[in-house]
């Protein structure tokens, strides 16, 4: 059974930092696309950061230079380091993986990410 469990969310002031963690079990996520998505109230899911099996990463323009995605392949964890937080970063954050090979992780779309965590809330205040 595939399971993804996020942690590390919370409340932070603008300019601060948070680190999200995602514990993964039941799947060797290192072989597939892994990503962090977020959903703000009243909006759809937004892909924030992506990592592929060779370790290459890509980011949404809104977080580029501030967020860093990384993966611990030994312990099967996915991380999102968020620095210089802005109020517009307020959202529920989800980790997800495709569970199969996808040629473009960023262009895959949420439908191709088959496994999701339950989410962790991030709230940034001014």
Secondary structure, 3 states (H helix, E strand, C coil): CCEEEEECCEEEECCCCEEEEEEEECCCHHHCCEEEEEECCCCCEEEEEEECCCCCEEECCCCCCCEEEEEECCCCEEEEEECCCCHHHCEEEEEEECCCCCCCCCCCCHHHCCEECCCEEEEEEC
